[in-house]
Amino acid sequence: MSRRLLINVFANDQDILNATNAARENGYTIVDAYTPYAVHGLDKAMGIRPTRIGWICLGLGLLGAAAKLWFQIWTSAFDWPVNVGGKPLTSLPAFVPVTFEVTVLFAGVGTVIAFFLVSRLLPGKKPKVVYEGVTNDRFVLVLAEEDAAFDVENVKNLFAPFHIVKMEERVEKD
Amino acid sequence: MAEVYSTLRTPLVLDNKSYSDVTRDVCETLDHRPSTGWWAAFIVSFSLLIIGAVAIAYQIATGVGVWGLNNTIGWAFDITNFVFWIGIGHAGTLISAILFLFRQKWRTSVNRSAEAMTIFAVICAGVFPIIHLGRPWFAFWLIPYPNFRGPLWINFRSPLVWDMFAISCYFTISFVFWFTGLVPDLATLRDRATSKIKKKIYSFLSFGWDGSNRTWHRYEKVYLLLAGLATPLVVSVHTIVSWDFATSVIPGWHSTILPPYFVAGAVFSGFAMVLTLMIIVRRVLHFEAYITLHHIEQMCKVIIATGGIVALSYATELFVAYYSGNEYERFTFINRALGPYGWTYWTMVSCNILAPQLFWFKKLRRNVAVVFVVSIIINVGMWFERFVIIMTSLTRDYLPASWSGFTPTIIDIATLVGSFGLFFTLFLLFARLLPMISIGEVKSVLHYANNGKGDHI
């Protein structure tokens, strides 16, 4: 299925933020916005749900902690117990530093890998640059033309106060 | 919208730069061939690296005996250099993580280079414990892997094992943090690259980044999580480094003050190194509008604060040695200040306590030449701090019959020089291959203080 998209180009963060708010209030379907940096508040304006990546981070951190703690106890007290200076075999306080490091390692590296996978960013992936300059100085809001009532003129009027730089209609092929 | 001008905020970027100006200014240096100055610096650094490499090759082929170590003094230049370099690295994480959590927006101009500095400093640090093993080809024995010797596992109660885990985790997390921050900038480079090969390389490394706000939304969260993880990590790493000393029973090492003292010292020395590098970078690459006097001033203030903690630690150590009533502890500290290595102690005190006092004066904080000189003095002082801690405690231990001295051999010095060569070679390559300023993050603070736009990011 193909759909018609309307590409709206702005020149700064405040304009795209106001335009996005206006578009959402008027019931347009926002496909995505493309910006050179993270524009604060744009996610709320677009109505993106809060990301759940924090839970992945927490889960992996706990997994790392549990796995490393188990490993230290297993190696030191069960698999090959060695008496070092008369200390107890399961000397928990001494196991804390390494457990902490591995917790951070699992949580940090895991979160980043999860981020790239969820965002479908992979080494060597061909980028779909929606508009030239989107990684430089252009802020692009993409709307979907979903029904027959969609009128480009209306959008043009709606976005006029926000110094719209360019408007372009495109057909997205699957 | 009415223009809002804040008198409380100093602009972070000068000269009314536009978004495309930022991209151009930061990427421009990557378009040209390297300048003669770069080649000169690279040849010098690379030669030092070769000197270090030859020294290490000779040491590995002959044995650790080529260093000035003896039966009494088992640690000297090697561990001093290790702690020195790890400490340097900590400022990068402080800038990228802790200042991010504190919403210090001035960090955006310096965080990329500071993070790179962290990675290179940790590489330099990592070399020393490995070559100190004597048989570095067995370094993998430090990793707990199933083996045919039992399996005999490593001793997880040993601070040296903690250290191995701390340093390798620190390196990995720093690298991942740095790379994640680089991806959007690599996409910017990709989209403006004109040569085919460059486009291919940047395209591969930028993972197909397209600036989608859905991705940015997650990216911000990931950045926050990484900052939250890196902050306790950086504290833990230098704490564990200090435990290499504090868990032993050597007077002068066996002390609970060591972890906070080491962490403050690390940040102190790291900021000095950031200043040294940034002052050169802003001059050579004409980044004066991005790395402003305001940035330099802020870093000077961090130096005063951490330098104050370091000074307090020195004083506390002396007081506790006196107040403890422990004669070995007392002797060690008197020996530190007045013994055969007293000159290293006073070098440390004058470099680390006296020199930073100049930064109380705003005029001097904004004088680039003064800041540059003081930053180098602090680097020297912090190297001496580690040397003092390690050497003075080892030369005079419990048994006067085994008292000894340490003179560095030419190999010791060549290895230290070589580590600087490695550090600067890596940093110079970084300056040629990747954007030294975080393009995206600087764009987000362009309007900081100029008007109401974007100041709530």
Interface residues (C-beta under 8 A of the other chain):
Chain A: N12 D13 Q14 D32 A33 Y34 T35 P36 Y37 A38 V39 H40 G41 L42 D43 M46 I48 T51 I53 G54 C57 G61 F71 Q72 T75 S76 D79 W80 V82 V84 K87 S91 A94 F95 P97 V98 F100 E101 V102 V104 L105 A107 G108 V109 T111 V112 F115 F116 V118 S119 R120 L121 L122 P123 G124 K125 K126 P127 K128 V129 V130 E132 G133 V134 T135 N136 D137
Chain B: M1 S18 Y19 S20 T23 P144 G150 P151 L152 W153 I154 N155 F156 R157 V161 W162 F165 A166 C169 T172 I173 V176 F177 T180 V183 P184 A187 T188 R190 D191 R192 S203 F204 L205 S206 F207 G208 W209 D210 G211 S212 N213 R214 T215 W216 H217 R218 Y219 E220 K221 V222 L225 L226 L229 A230 P232 L233 S236 I240 W243 I439 G440 E441 K443 S444 K453 G454 H456 I457
